[in-house]
Amino acid sequence: MTAILRKELRGYFSSPLAYVLMAIFLFILGFLFINLMSYFSKLSINALRSPMYIDKVSAGQMVLRPLFENFAFLFLILIPILTMRSLAEEKRLGSIELLFTYPITDFQLVLGKFFAVYIVGGIMVGLSVLYPSILSIFVPKMEWGMVISGYVGVFLLLAAFLSIGLWASSLSDSMVISVLAAFGASLIFWILGWLKQLYSGTVFEFLGNLGFIEHMQNFSKGIIDTTDVVFFLLVSCFFLFCTFLTLESRKWKG
């Protein structure tokens, strides 16, 4: 598995793809951060003029919470591009047959691919700590608990998106199909949380509880709930297992 991990990391960092996606990610997140900070600053100035409202102005609720909730949108757009080459390119080039000759199991191959792309995604997310650090300069009582909770949720969310992208990449030798399949599957999980807000009923309540946004909200509020942690871990494990089954299917076809 370590051989696959090293091979994948060399592939990511020897091409411009990872660097371009990181730059786009940080740029968009930075743009959102600047707008949130601007809005927070205006309300803070207004609150100083009316002291009775000053307790209602919170950097955590007005900057950190929406910032963390926007990670899901950025992952929805960028993660399918990051994972598209993981297995689809191997199939297109025919090099996947060489990988099958390695003294590793298919599941070790999947894990090697996953941890490699997770490291790349983790570096991308880690760089975003710059924005809460900038916020702490202007806010005397920084809510670091919310920052820690938010990033725990973001890294779990990242694992879920990456596992979906890896599964999508295993479906075809076309990177375009990989991107579209990953985007479509991720979009479903992204919008499911809206269902129980728009409709009532047991079915919509159940489907709504499968939404990524639904489970990300507690983390963005500064709450680490084991239910949310288990949910993201189960989604990640499920799609990694689906990827394994897709690779194993070559044996059944044979």
URZI-V236069 format. One record per helix or strand of 3 or more residues. SS is the DSSP state (a for helix, b for strand). FROM is the first residue (numbers start at 0). TO is the last residue. Records with the same first field share a line. If there is no record, write none. Layout:
# URZI-V236069
SS = FROM-TO + FROM-TO
This chain:
# URZI-V236069
a = 1-12 + 15-48 + 50-55 + 58-68 + 70-82 + 87-92 + 95-99 + 105-126 + 128-137 + 143-168 + 174-191 + 194-197 + 201-207 + 211-220 + 225-252
